[in-house]
Amino acid sequence: MDIAKYPSVSLHNVAETVPAEWANDADRLCRVPATVGERLNEVACERVRHPTGSEIRFVPRSEKDTIEITLSAVERTRVRTFWGSFQPWEPTAIGPEPKTLELTIPDRLTELTTTETGRFDPHVCRILFERFHAVAVHDISGSCRPPAATELPDKRYLAYGTSITEGAASSATHMNYVSHVARNCGYDALNFGCSGSAYCESSMAEYIATRDDWDVATLALSVNMANTGGFSPDEFDERADTFVNTIAEAHPEKQIICVTLFPYFDDVTESGDSEHANAYRDALRSIVAASPHDTLSLIDGTELMPLSGLTADLLHPGDKGMKAIGDSLAKVFDSDQT
C-alpha cells in the first residue's frame, strides 16, 4: 500500500492500493485493507477490492491549471467527473488500456456569484467510480492539492450492506440510496456494501469498529444471508448480534441504524417464503431491543420503500426505490438531530 504516492489528491473511500493485475505500474483502488479482506468470504474479499463509492478528489491550484489523471479498469466501465456537487454532462468510458483525463475547472463555475452550491466546494474535482469493475491509477500530474476540510462535508455517513447498498440496479453510482442519504443530510459517504456477500463477518465489524472517521451509520442486514447465503435465522441472529454490538460498543456516541430486510420476492411471490424473511426481521429487531447501546436503533426496511420501487427481479431497488430509501433514511437522521 502506498496512498502517500499521490500526495496531490485525496483517495476517498480507499483504504489502500495494490498492484493492478491487468496493467503494469498501476495501483488498484481497494476499499478495505488486504489484511481485512483476506478474512472475509471469497466473494466479499473481491468485492471490497472494487471501488464502490470511491473517488479521486483534488483542487487545481489555479483556475487555469489542467490536471491529468491516467486510469484503467480491468474491463470497460465508466467514471463520472463531478465538480463539487455539479455532475458531468455524460460519463467517461475507461477500460484495460490506460486513458488520461484532462481536467480543468469549467469556466462558468469560476464565475459563480453564489455560495449556495451544495455540500462540496465547486472547485473540488471528484472522479466517481462505478461498482462493476476494478479500477487503477497510473499517473497524476498537474498543479493541484487535496481538498481542505472546509471544502468538504463536515460529517460522514458509513453504510454496510449488500448489493443494494452498493447500488447494483441504480442507473449510476450517485443514484444509490447511500448517495441520496448523503446529499439529503449534507454528509460525505463511506460505502462498504458487499454484493452477494454481506455475511455479517466479524472481521468487517472489527474493521468498521476501528475506524473513527464516520459520524452516523446504517447496517442493512442482510438479504444475502436470507436469500443465497444459506444461513438459518438462528445463524443470522448469532452473526448479526456480534456484528452490530461490536460496532456499537466501539462507538457508543455515534448513531447507528440497523435496517431490516427491504421488501423483496420472498414477501410477495407464490414460491417465496415470507415466514423466513420475517424471521430475519424479527431477529434483528430483537438484537437491537436487547442491546445495551442507546444510540443503536432499528428501522423496518419494508417501510422505507414501496414494492413498486423494485426492479423486475423483485430484489434490487431501481432508481425510484433507491430514492425512496434515501429520502426515508435521511428523515430519520434529521429527526434524531433536532
Wavefront OBJ file of the C-alpha trace (Angstrom):
o trace
v 0.000 0.000 0.000
v 1.245 3.482 -0.826
v -1.553 6.040 -0.825
v 1.160 8.581 0.009
v 2.377 8.024 -3.565
v -0.316 10.505 -4.619
v 0.103 13.472 -2.252
v -1.609 15.971 -4.551
v -5.010 14.251 -4.334
v -7.282 12.586 -1.809
v -8.328 8.978 -2.396
v -11.777 8.897 -0.807
v -13.239 5.588 0.425
v -9.911 3.941 -0.426
v -8.056 2.141 2.363
v -5.085 1.032 0.298
v -3.792 0.425 -3.189
v -2.309 -2.785 -4.557
v -0.634 -3.538 -7.906
v -3.214 -3.908 -10.682
v -3.284 -7.398 -12.149
v -4.132 -6.193 -15.673
v -1.597 -3.367 -16.042
v 1.992 -2.503 -15.276
v 2.861 0.329 -12.900
v -0.760 0.892 -11.857
v -2.346 0.975 -8.415
v -5.684 -0.736 -7.871
v -8.062 1.072 -5.509
v -9.343 -1.054 -2.587
v -11.959 -0.070 -0.022
v -10.532 -2.128 2.854
v -7.013 -3.374 3.618
v -5.997 -6.792 2.327
v -5.482 -7.924 5.920
v -9.230 -7.472 6.425
v -10.358 -8.708 3.033
v -8.481 -11.986 3.303
v -10.541 -12.855 6.391
v -13.863 -12.331 4.593
v -15.665 -14.869 2.442
v -14.243 -15.222 -1.056
v -16.836 -13.062 -2.799
v -16.652 -10.262 -0.217
v -12.856 -10.334 -0.394
v -13.125 -9.498 -4.080
v -15.991 -7.014 -3.702
v -14.077 -4.779 -1.282
v -11.374 -4.539 -3.950
v -13.923 -2.812 -6.209
v -14.256 0.991 -5.984
v -17.927 1.357 -4.988
v -18.284 4.894 -3.617
v -14.571 5.560 -4.106
v -13.401 8.869 -5.527
v -10.251 10.708 -6.540
v -10.547 14.268 -5.244
v -8.404 17.336 -5.816
v -8.492 21.115 -6.195
v -6.481 22.774 -9.005
v -4.141 25.410 -7.611
v -5.389 27.932 -10.141
v -8.499 28.175 -12.267
v -6.438 27.710 -15.434
v -4.460 24.641 -14.334
v -5.091 21.416 -16.232
v -4.764 18.226 -14.206
v -4.036 14.942 -15.966
v -5.141 11.686 -14.347
v -4.441 8.389 -16.081
v -6.737 5.480 -15.229
v -7.548 1.980 -16.384
v -10.032 -0.748 -15.467
v -9.942 -4.495 -15.724
v -12.939 -4.284 -18.082
v -14.785 -1.462 -19.776
v -16.551 0.762 -17.243
v -17.440 4.406 -16.674
v -16.323 7.237 -14.430
v -18.091 10.497 -13.724
v -16.216 13.718 -13.067
v -18.135 15.971 -10.710
v -17.054 19.481 -9.760
v -18.291 19.798 -6.214
v -21.956 18.806 -6.352
v -22.255 19.541 -10.076
v -22.456 16.380 -12.165
v -20.972 15.993 -15.644
v -22.997 16.083 -18.843
v -22.057 12.456 -19.507
v -19.780 9.732 -18.090
v -16.345 8.885 -19.437
v -15.530 5.348 -20.565
v -12.311 3.661 -19.417
v -11.008 0.146 -19.959
v -7.872 -2.009 -19.817
v -5.854 0.462 -21.902
v -4.735 3.471 -19.824
v -6.743 6.610 -20.511
v -5.727 10.123 -19.472
v -8.409 12.544 -18.320
v -7.526 16.230 -18.785
v -9.435 18.229 -16.194
v -9.821 21.994 -15.765
v -12.401 23.872 -13.709
v -15.348 24.617 -16.029
v -15.453 28.297 -16.953
v -18.922 29.004 -15.620
v -18.059 27.537 -12.223
v -15.259 30.099 -11.941
v -17.865 32.868 -12.354
v -20.300 31.784 -9.652
v -21.741 34.649 -7.618
v -23.473 32.476 -5.014
v -22.247 30.291 -2.186
v -25.354 28.069 -2.373
v -23.506 25.321 -4.214
v -24.207 22.205 -2.157
v -22.145 20.218 0.314
v -18.875 20.396 -1.686
v -16.941 23.428 -2.821
v -17.389 23.650 -6.621
v -13.606 23.795 -7.114
v -13.290 20.254 -5.733
v -12.955 17.816 -8.611
v -14.439 14.407 -7.763
v -13.894 11.432 -10.047
v -16.615 8.930 -9.082
v -16.216 5.234 -9.831
v -18.870 2.611 -10.508
v -19.181 -0.678 -8.604
v -18.846 -3.011 -11.553
v -15.135 -3.362 -12.302
v -11.811 -2.842 -10.570
v -10.035 0.445 -11.336
v -6.401 1.525 -11.109
v -4.472 4.802 -11.115
v -1.422 5.038 -13.385
v -0.352 8.642 -13.018
v -1.442 12.024 -11.691
v 0.186 15.230 -12.916
v -0.518 18.925 -12.746
v -0.642 21.570 -10.064
v -3.303 20.504 -7.575
v -3.844 19.745 -3.896
v -6.160 17.606 -1.782
v -9.398 19.332 -0.713
v -9.336 21.183 2.598
v -11.767 20.169 5.334
v -13.722 23.396 4.756
v -14.350 22.356 1.162
v -15.985 19.055 2.152
v -18.974 17.991 4.261
v -18.161 18.070 7.969
v -19.886 14.738 8.765
v -19.513 11.262 7.311
v -22.133 8.577 6.827
v -20.979 4.942 6.747
v -23.150 2.257 5.147
v -22.747 -1.526 5.278
v -24.973 -3.910 3.400
v -25.476 -5.950 0.246
v -25.556 -5.181 -3.474
v -28.489 -2.912 -2.640
v -26.128 -0.765 -0.587
v -23.617 -0.860 -3.431
v -26.383 0.360 -5.742
v -26.482 -2.659 -8.045
v -29.578 -1.622 -10.002
v -29.313 2.160 -9.733
v -28.582 3.925 -13.010
v -25.381 5.477 -11.671
v -23.280 5.415 -8.519
v -24.628 8.784 -7.371
v -28.183 7.418 -7.595
v -27.913 4.693 -4.944
v -29.589 5.169 -1.571
v -26.289 5.836 0.217
v -25.661 8.789 -2.092
v -29.225 10.039 -1.601
v -28.844 9.980 2.200
v -25.537 11.817 1.976
v -26.921 14.520 -0.317
v -30.109 14.984 1.690
v -28.272 15.281 5.012
v -25.186 17.128 3.793
v -22.898 14.196 4.634
v -19.925 12.623 2.938
v -20.410 8.889 2.288
v -18.380 5.760 3.001
v -19.862 2.778 1.176
v -18.965 -0.703 2.447
v -21.616 -2.632 0.567
v -20.639 -6.203 -0.366
v -22.678 -7.529 -3.263
v -23.858 -11.088 -2.732
v -21.589 -11.499 0.275
v -22.680 -9.329 3.221
v -22.495 -12.127 5.778
v -22.056 -10.036 8.955
v -18.498 -11.263 9.351
v -16.591 -10.360 12.486
v -13.541 -9.155 10.561
v -15.625 -6.486 8.823
v -17.306 -5.489 12.087
v -13.921 -5.180 13.782
v -12.589 -3.090 10.908
v -15.540 -0.685 10.977
v -15.197 -0.521 14.763
v -11.555 0.578 14.473
v -12.376 3.419 12.092
v -13.056 6.767 13.691
v -13.731 8.755 10.528
v -17.521 8.468 10.472
v -20.372 10.040 12.447
v -23.513 8.050 11.616
v -24.076 4.617 10.096
v -26.640 2.231 8.667
v -26.276 -1.551 8.766
v -28.674 -3.208 6.310
v -28.713 -6.877 7.375
v -28.839 -8.963 5.257
v -30.744 -10.350 2.298
v -27.578 -12.135 1.161
v -27.773 -14.343 4.232
v -31.532 -14.839 3.906
v -31.533 -15.478 0.175
v -28.409 -17.101 -1.312
v -26.161 -17.455 1.726
v -27.952 -20.461 3.183
v -27.955 -19.125 6.739
v -30.800 -20.071 9.047
v -32.477 -17.325 11.092
v -30.640 -18.631 14.166
v -27.280 -18.417 12.399
v -28.144 -14.914 11.246
v -29.137 -13.947 14.779
v -25.773 -15.042 16.166
v -23.712 -13.348 13.495
v -25.737 -10.136 13.385
v -25.705 -9.806 17.179
v -21.914 -9.915 17.236
v -21.626 -7.664 14.187
v -23.941 -4.928 15.419
v -22.742 -4.821 19.010
v -19.054 -4.924 18.078
v -19.510 -1.677 16.169
v -21.852 -0.060 18.692
v -19.603 -0.897 21.636
v -16.629 0.767 19.951
v -18.669 3.895 19.136
v -21.187 4.437 21.954
v -21.613 8.091 20.993
v -22.485 7.524 17.325
v -25.911 6.989 15.817
v -26.201 3.552 14.204
v -29.404 2.465 12.466
v -29.991 -1.217 11.755
v -32.216 -1.771 8.726
v -34.220 -4.968 8.373
v -34.789 -6.627 5.010
v -36.275 -4.370 2.363
v -39.402 -5.751 0.638
v -38.429 -8.466 -1.844
v -39.721 -11.552 -3.636
v -39.980 -13.754 -0.543
v -42.683 -11.412 0.739
v -44.919 -11.377 -2.307
v -44.475 -14.376 -4.600
v -46.085 -17.824 -4.582
v -42.696 -19.522 -4.329
v -41.445 -17.084 -1.717
v -41.055 -17.736 1.990
v -42.414 -14.731 3.884
v -42.069 -16.565 7.191
v -38.331 -16.912 6.598
v -37.982 -13.242 5.670
v -39.914 -12.105 8.719
v -37.849 -14.364 10.977
v -34.792 -12.406 9.840
v -36.540 -9.121 10.518
v -37.652 -10.290 13.952
v -34.127 -11.450 14.800
v -32.599 -8.059 14.024
v -35.405 -6.322 15.890
v -34.664 -8.435 18.983
v -30.914 -7.810 18.721
v -31.415 -4.053 18.781
v -34.013 -4.232 21.568
v -31.656 -6.277 23.756
v -28.571 -4.173 23.063
v -27.290 -2.007 25.923
v -26.256 0.727 23.475
v -28.706 3.635 23.470
v -27.525 5.088 20.155
v -28.391 1.867 18.337
v -31.825 1.883 16.713
v -33.835 -0.059 14.146
v -35.983 0.769 11.183
v -38.127 -1.681 9.240
v -36.839 -1.906 5.675
v -40.342 -2.621 4.378
v -41.362 0.876 5.479
v -38.616 2.636 3.559
v -39.810 1.980 0.013
v -42.852 0.676 -1.859
v -42.756 -2.678 -3.641
v -43.070 -0.785 -6.936
v -39.627 0.695 -6.271
v -38.020 -2.663 -7.059
v -36.684 -3.776 -10.405
v -38.310 -6.734 -12.166
v -36.191 -9.233 -10.217
v -38.196 -8.188 -7.133
v -34.980 -7.918 -5.156
v -32.967 -4.878 -6.139
v -34.412 -1.364 -5.900
v -34.288 0.692 -9.074
v -33.840 4.451 -9.111
v -37.321 5.022 -7.694
v -36.704 2.623 -4.822
v -33.227 3.970 -4.136
v -34.573 7.500 -3.861
v -37.381 6.364 -1.558
v -34.934 4.567 0.756
v -32.546 7.511 0.762
v -35.272 10.052 1.444
v -36.761 7.943 4.238
v -33.435 7.312 5.979
v -32.471 10.960 5.693
v -35.651 11.933 7.539
v -34.702 9.535 10.361
v -31.244 11.069 10.671
v -32.645 14.599 10.515
v -35.326 13.919 13.130
v -32.778 12.425 15.522
v -30.617 15.523 15.251
v -33.370 18.020 16.054
l 1 2 3 4 5 6 7 8 9 10 11 12 13 14 15 16 17 18 19 20 21 22 23 24 25 26 27 28 29 30 31 32 33 34 35 36 37 38 39 40 41 42 43 44 45 46 47 48 49 50 51 52 53 54 55 56 57 58 59 60 61 62 63 64 65 66 67 68 69 70 71 72 73 74 75 76 77 78 79 80 81 82 83 84 85 86 87 88 89 90 91 92 93 94 95 96 97 98 99 100 101 102 103 104 105 106 107 108 109 110 111 112 113 114 115 116 117 118 119 120 121 122 123 124 125 126 127 128 129 130 131 132 133 134 135 136 137 138 139 140 141 142 143 144 145 146 147 148 149 150 151 152 153 154 155 156 157 158 159 160 161 162 163 164 165 166 167 168 169 170 171 172 173 174 175 176 177 178 179 180 181 182 183 184 185 186 187 188 189 190 191 192 193 194 195 196 197 198 199 200 201 202 203 204 205 206 207 208 209 210 211 212 213 214 215 216 217 218 219 220 221 222 223 224 225 226 227 228 229 230 231 232 233 234 235 236 237 238 239 240 241 242 243 244 245 246 247 248 249 250 251 252 253 254 255 256 257 258 259 260 261 262 263 264 265 266 267 268 269 270 271 272 273 274 275 276 277 278 279 280 281 282 283 284 285 286 287 288 289 290 291 292 293 294 295 296 297 298 299 300 301 302 303 304 305 306 307 308 309 310 311 312 313 314 315 316 317 318 319 320 321 322 323 324 325 326 327 328 329 330 331 332 333 334 335 336 337 338
